[in-house]
Amino acid sequence: MAVVGFDTRFHYVLAGWEGSATDSRVLYNALDHPTDPFVVPEGKYYLADGGYPNIVGLLTPYRGHRYHMSEFSAPGARTPRTQEELFNHRHSSLRNVVERTFGMLKGRFPILKMQVHYPLKKQVQIVLATCVLHNFIIEHNPNAEQFVDEETQSNDNVFLSEPEIARQTHQRGSNNLLRTAITGQMFTDYQLNSKFIYQL
């Protein structure tokens, strides 16, 4: 699990889980980690994909509504018509930085795409070291060549089941009220701006 900022740096990385582990299971391990817990600053939140629950500290997309940027930018695609679609559209556009950051990391360090035969501990160290080096390059040489891995793709199609969402939001608290408030204000502003542009 990795937390990426809009500055294309890694702000938190938890490596070592098997690929078959669910996003939410890894998230809860990070939140409850005994030595290096993932801490969401109070009053803040992170954007997360549909594989995570909409708990306090995370904002996830609305289920059952268009979400991917390709669904909005394809030829003939309609503009967002509901407040949930607008939220998902903007959520997805902001999350593009995650895909770009992982693309830069994999392009810069091809070892991350290779099947290596090192012990697990060494593999974890490789992941952490490449993330640290990536951050160092961004900090000290922002104009360095930014290799991009074209194969990096999102797994946003994975959504949690309804029972799992209910269980996890019960344990950690729901962020639904905050998401609804943001969505409503965003849609109101969107409608006012659209009406103003139309009248001009």
Protein Blocks (a to p, Z undefined) as FASTA:
>chain_A
ZZddfkopafbdcehiafkbcfklmmmmmmmomklccdddehiacdddfkbccdehiacd
dehiafbfklmmgghiacdfbfklmmmmmmmmmmmmmmmmmmmmmmmmmmlmpccfbdfk
lmmmmmmmmmmmmmmmmmmmmmbccdddfkbccfklpccdfklmmmmmmmnopaklmmmm
mmmmmmmmmmmmmmmmmmZZ
